[in-house]
Amino acid sequence: MTDSRNPIRILAPEGSAPQIMRELSRRRFLSIAAIAGGAAALAACSPGGGGSPQPQATGGGLEDSLSVYTWGDYDSPDVVSGFTSELGPKVTLDSYSSNEELIAKLVAAKGTSGYDIVVPTGVFIPQMIENGLLTKFNKDLLPNMSNMDPAYLGRAWDPGNDYSVCKAWGTTGFVYDKNVITRELATWADFFDAAQNEASGKTSMLDDPAGTLGSYFWSNDTDWNTDDPEQLEAARQFLVSEVASHVSAFDSYPSTAIVQGSQVLMQSWNGEARLGIQESSEPDRWQWVLPGPQTELWMDNWAIAAGAPHPEAAHAFIDYSMSPESLALNLDYIGYNVGGKDMDASAVDLSDFIFFTPEQLETMHEQELNDSQTTRVEIHNEMKAAAGA
């Protein structure tokens, strides 16, 4: 889940990720090997997608380059350039908009994607480990893990941090234009009401099944991880039949829309909202809302892709990113809590977008993957097809 997360380059063909996720979403996610052969179109556009990638060592012991597949604009340029200046490997960054897209890419490549580092959201990590999409860490190469707050280590998806470690965590809310919506919005029910009224045709939602489906359940204060067919059908009817025609875009990176003033109401991750408001020429025009009665908590994680061609450089970059200096730089740049020890809220602007009260944290709940994932992806796609109709 983030971030200024503005997309740099999306490498998967349009429409391919949802198709593959319909297969990935079966119980226990055991069908990956069976469908990977049908994903040749994705593999064909993978960097280095021919044979098995080979490490390219530099004279200093690290390979000379590093490829990172992550959420858009999710690393401070100072951290990236500092890593290259100090340690040598040149970093290439490519981005995706959803975990489904990331997984589809790795499945299609079958270990030859050419990517070294990936940044999946925690709930997706068990299936990625089970299906051989990630490489186990050499923790001797990650001494800076000691700089991470224990609260963000040992999560249920990887209790030993053997394959992953916190990169950043955040939540989902929305931003609205106070010049157009003059009443106060405070809940997800308010969001949907405004979308169908003042913001009709000028509303965007995340291009992410978790957020779009979640918002319906959050607005009704029900379990957003439900797999009850009747509740999922109610979500479908509401989102596809009542809301979609008012939505003009599905945009996981609405900071640009905030700066341009092209939308009135935007579902957004907290760091993305912070970035847009920071860069707006009229910051007081925009209102960020962490809506009740409940919403999402997500945590994105550093991980190393199976078949990574530059494993030493991958470990070195993750370790470099966990230094106190890098943690501070990324905290301010991406606008998400990066999970370091004793992070200073007073050192960043708009810190209330990043550091939450205990009462706010009580409203946030993590996603769980279950047998409803296929249905959720289908509803999200149906909503996109009906948008603006």
N, C-alpha and C positions, 0 to 999 in steps of 0.2 A: 500497500500500500501505500506519491508522493513528492514539500519539495517544491522546488520550483518545477519539478518533473515536466518541463516542456520537451516534447518529443524532438529528438535529433534525427533519427532515421528509423523507420519501421521496415524490417527486412522480410517479414512474412507476407505472402500474397494476401490481398483483400479477401476476407471471408473464410480463410483456411483454418484459422485458430478455432472458431466455434465448431466447425465440422469435426476436427480432431478431438475437441473436448467432449463432444457427445459420446465418443468412445472412451475417453479417459475417465468419464464420470461413472462408469459402472462400478458395482460393489467391489471394494478392495483395490480398484484401479489395476487389475491384473491383465488387462487386454493390451497394454502398451506394445509388447513385442509383436502381437498379431497385426496391429494397425500401422506400425512404423513403415512397413514396406509400401503401404498405400500413400505415404506422404512424400513421395519422391519430388514433387514440385517444390515443396518447402526446402528439402535438402539441396536441391539444385541451386538455390539462391543463397545458401549458407557460405560464409567466407571460408575458403580452404576446404570446401566440401568434397573434395575428390577422395584422396586416400587418408590414412591416419596422419594427423599433424605431428610434426617432429619439433622438439624443443630447439631453440636457437640460443646457445649460450654466449654470453659476452665474456670478455676477459676478466671481468670482476666476479664471475660466478653466477650471475643472474642472466637469464635470457635477455635479448635485446628489445623485446616488445611485449605488450600485454593487451589483451582484448577483453573489454568489460561490457556485458550485456545487462542493462539496468533500466530503472525508471529514468525518465528524461530529466536532465539537468540536476542530477542528484548528488553531485560531488563538487565541492569548492574547487574552482580552477587553481587556486593557490595550493591546495593539497595535491592536485594532479601534477602541476608543474614542479612543485617542490620534490615530489617523489622522483620524477625524471631527472631533475637537476642533481639530487643527492645520490640516487641509486642507479640511474642509467636507463631502465626500460622506458620506451616511448609508449604512451597509453592511448588506445583507441576506444572511444565510447560509442555504443549503439544503444537504442532505447526501444521499449515496448510500452503498451498501455494497460496490460492486464497479465495476471499470472497465467491465464489460459494461453495467451499468445507466447509467453516464454516457454511453457511446457511443450506446446505444439512444435516450436522451433527445435528444441532439444530432442524430442522424440523423432522428428523427421531426420535429423542429422545422424542419429545413432552413434554418438561419440565423436563425430567429425565436424562439429559446428564451427570449430575454430575459436570459440569463446573460451576464456580462462575463468573469469569471475562472473557469477550470476547473482541476482539479488531477489530471491523469492520471498513471498510473505509466508510467515511461519506455518500456517495451517496446511500449506501445500508441500511442506518439506518431507513428511513421512512417506507420501506416495513417490516422491522423487528419489528418496533413498532406496525404497523398496524396489524400484524399477531401474536402479543403476544409473540415474541421471546426474548424481553428484559424486565427488571424490572426497574421501575421508581426509580430514586435516592432519598435518604433521604439526602437533601443538608445540614442538620444540622451536618451530619457526614463527610462533605467535606469542612472544613474551609479553607484548603489550595488552594481551587479553586481561592482564591484571589491572588495567586501568578502567575496566568496565564495571559498572555498578552490579553487584550480585543479584539485584532485583530483576535484571534483564538477562540473566544467564540461566541455564538449566531449565528452559521452558519445556513444556510437555512434548512438543514436537521433536525435540532433540535434547534430552535431559543431560547428556554429557558434553554438549557442544562439540560433538565429534565431527559434524558436517557443516555447522553453521554457527554464526555469532551475530548478535544484534548489530544492525547497521543504523536503523532509525525506527521510531514508532510514532503513531499519530492516530488521528480520528477523522470522522467525516461529518461535515455540517453543510452550511450554505451561506452565500453572500447575496445581498440584494441592494438595489439602487434606491436610496431613500428619496431621491428626486421624483421617482415614479411611484414607488410603494410607500405611502406616507404613514401607514399604520405600522405598529410594531409587530414583527413576526418573531415567534419564540419556539415554535414546535414544528415537527414534521407535518402535522395536520395543517398548520399555517402555510408551510411551503407549498403543499398541494393545492390549497385554496387559492393562494396568490398565483400559482402557475396557471390556473384555469380562469383567472380574472385579470388583474392588473398586468401580469407578466405573460399573458398568453401570446405565443409566437416569439417570445423573447426569453425563453427559459432553456437552460441547458442542464443535463444530468450527466453523471459520470459514464464513460464508456467502459463499464465494468459491471458484470452481473451482480456481484456482491452488493455494491452500493445501490444500484437501481432497485433490486428486489428488497434489499434490506430496508430501504426507506419506507416502503409500504408497511412492513411489519413493525418498524419502529413507531410509525405514526399511530398504529393501533395498540401499542404497548404489549405486543405479543412476542413470543420466541421467534427471533428471526432465522433460527436454524431449523425450524419445523420441517418435517417431511410429510406432513398431513396433506393428502391430495386435495381435500376440500379447501384448505387454507391457501394452498398454492394456486388453485383455480380462482379463488376470490382475488388473489393478487394479480393474476393474469387479466381478469375482467376489468379490474380497476385501472391498472397501468396501461394496458393495450387499448381498451375501449373508451376510457374516460380521460386519461392524462396524455397519452402519446401525441394526440393531434395538437396539443399546446406546446410541445417541446420542439425547438428549432435545431438543437444540436445535442450530440452525445460527445462530451468533451472532458477527458480526464485532466486537462491542463488549462483551466479557464482563466489563468492569470492574464493572458493576452486579451481576453474578452473584457476583463475588468479594466485594463489599461485603455483599451479602445472604446469602452462604453457600449459595446455591441450587443450585450445581453443585459437583462434587467434582474434576473434571478438565476443563480448558478449553484448547483450542488458542487461541493468542493472538499478536497482534503485540506486540513488546517494550514499546512505549510504553503500550499498553492494559493490559498486565499491570502495569506500574509504577504506573499510575494507580489500578488496583483495590487493589493492596497498600498504596499510600500512604493511600487513603481507608478502608481496612478498620479496624475497631475491634480486630481481632486480626491485625496484620500478620505475626506470627511463625507463624501457622497456615498460611501459604501459601508454597509453594516455586516460584520461577520456574526453568525449565529451558531453556537453549539447547541443544537435543538434537543428538547425533551420530547417524550419522557425517557427515551433511550437512543443510543446510537452505537457506532462501531469503535472497536479498538483493534488496530492492526500493528504488526511488527514485521518489518522487512529485515532480511538477514544476509550478511555476506556468506557466500558459498562458492565452491570451486566446481566447475562443470566436469563431468566425466570426459576423459580424453583431452583435458586442457593441454594445449601445446606448450604452455609456459608456466608450469606449476610452481617453480621457484619464485618467479616474478609475481605470481598470484598471491602466494603466501606473504611475500614482502610488501605488496601493496595493501593487503588487508591489515597487516601488522602496522604499517606506517599510518594507516587511517585510524588506528586505535591509540596513537600517541596523544598525550594531552593537548598538544598544539593543534593537531589535525582535528580532534574532536571539537575543539572550540571553533575552529574555522568552519567546519561543516555545520555545526549547530546554527551559527549565524547565517550561513549561506542558504541552506535548504529550509530552515524554519521548522525543523522537527527535532524532537528530543532524540539525541544520538546514543543515549544509554551510558554515558560516561559517569564516573564517580564525581560527585561534588560539582556538578555543572552550575555555573553562576548565571541566574536569571537576569541579574542587573546588567550583565555585559551585552545583552542583545536588545534590539528594539522590538516592540510589540511582543513582549515575552509572554503575555497572556494567551497568545496563539500557540505556545509551545509547552508551557508549564501549567498543569491543571490542578485544581483543588481536589481534595479527597471526595467532595460531594460530586464534582464533575466526573471523576473517575468511576464513581459508583454507577453512572448511567451508561458506561461503555462496556460492550461485550464482544468477545472475539467470535469470529466465524468458525463454524465447524463444517467439515465436508461430510456429506452423507448421500444417500441415494437420490436426493432431490436435485443434485447439481445439474444433471442433464436437463431437467425441467426448467431450472432457473436460467440456464444459458438459452434455452429455446424461448422463454418469455422475454428475456432481454432482446433477443434478435427480432421477435415479433413486434416488440415495442419500437425498435429502431425502424422497422419496415413501415410501421403505421405513423411515424412521427411526421408532423406537419401536414397530415392528410386533411 
